[in-house]
Amino acid sequence: MKKGTAELYVGIFVILGIICSGYLIVTLGELNLFKNDRYSVYAYFTSVSGLNNGSDVEMAGVEIGQVASISLDTEQLIAKVELSILKNVELSEDVIASVKTTGIIGDKYIDLSPGGSEIILKPGETIFNTESSVDLESLVRKYIFNADEKQ
């Protein structure tokens, strides 16, 4: 009887461990398996250098979503970014999406500036007002090479 009881306790312990591990994986991995609390909108940029899938989307410094995917629009040859936005956040049609950097050389994120229009973007629609990131490397290169030419 003691052997059966020990095996029962070990089995329960293993099952609880698997359940806890699964919960941590879903929670820490920010997987939305059971929640449908977001909608997608799209934005087109000339450059999204340094922006990654999963990067934050912020408005007024508050995270309101994430970058779901980044691809190349083969017709226009510009970057197409899918933004996954919380459903309780309504974006007006004249919202401005900008690629920004946290700090001087930090991670890239999308910053949304609210517009004044009363027309709200629906899921799957496009943000037309966009600003690409400033490429610090090319600016430094221009400054260095222009300084060399003047000497």
N, C-alpha and C positions, 0 to 999 in steps of 0.2 A: 504494500500500500504506500509506503514511503517513496518508492521509486516512481510510482504513478503521480503522486502529488508533486514531486520535484519537477517531473516532466511537464505537468500542467502549468506550474508557475513559470518555468522557462519559456513555454509556448506563449503564455500571456505576455511576458516581458518582451519577447521577440516581436509579437504583433504590435504592441504599444510602441516599440522602437521604430518599426516601419511606418506606422501612422504619424508619429512625431517627425520623422525624417521627411516624409512626403509633405507634411504641412510646412516645414521650414523651407523646403525647396520651392514650393509654390509661393510662399510669402516673400522670401528673400529674393527670389528670382523675378518677382513682380509679374507673375504669369496671371493673366485674366482668364482663367478657365471657365469660371461660373458667372462672371460679371460681364454685362454688356453696358458699361457706363460711359462709353466713348463713341465718338463719331469721327469720320475722316474728312479732311479737306486737303486740297493740294495747293502747292505753291511752286513757281518756276523761278530759278535763280541762274545767273550766268556763271557763278562759281559757288560751290559749297565746300571748298577745300577745308579739311579738318573736321567736318560735321559727320557724325556717325549715327547709325541706327540706334535708337534708344536715347539719343541726346534729349535734353529737356526742351520744352516749349514753355516760355514764360510770358506773363503779362503783368506789368507793374511789379516785377520782382517775385511774383508768385507762380509756382509751377502749375500749369493748367493742362499739360499733356506731354507727349513724347513724339519724337520722330519715328514713324513706323517703318518707312522705307525710303531709300534714295535710289533713283535710277536716271538714266539718260534718255531724254526725249529725242528719239532718232529723227523726227521731222524738223524740229527747231534747233537741235544740237545744243540744248541747255539742260541743266539738272532739274529733274522733277522730284519734289519732296512731298511725301505723304505725311501729314500731321494728324496724330490721333489726339483729339481734344475731348476733355470731360464734357459730358452731356449738359451739365448745369451751366456751362459757359457759352453764351451766344456771341458770335462774331459778326460784326456788321460787314457789308460788302466792301467797304473802303478801308478795312483794317490793313495795316502795313506790317509785313513780315520782314525782319532783318536778321542776318546771321551775325551774331556777336560772339565775343570771346570773354570768358571769365578771367579777369586779370590781364596781364600783359601777354603771357604765353600759355594761358589756361585752355580748358576745354571749350569747344564751340557749342552754341545753343541757338535756338530761334527765339527772338524777342518779338512779341506782337504788340503793336501800338494801336489802341482802339480808334475807330473812326467815328464819324458823326452821323452816318446814314442810319435810317430806321429800317432798312432792308437787311434782313438777317441771312447769313450764308446757310444753306441747307447741306446735309451730308453729301459728300461727293463733289461739291462745287469747288471753285478755284479762287485763291487769293491772287489778285492781279497786281497789287502794289507790293513790290519786293525790293530789298536792298541786299546785295551780296556782301560777303565779308571783305574787309580791307586786307590785302595781301601784304603783310609787313615785310616779308622777304623781298618782294619786288620793289617796294618803296625804299628799303635800305640799299638795294642794289643800284637803283636810279641815283640816289643821293651820293653813294660812293663813286660811281662812274662819272657823274657830272662834276664832282669835286676834283677828280683826277684830270678831267679834260680842261678845267679852268687853270690848272697850274702849268 
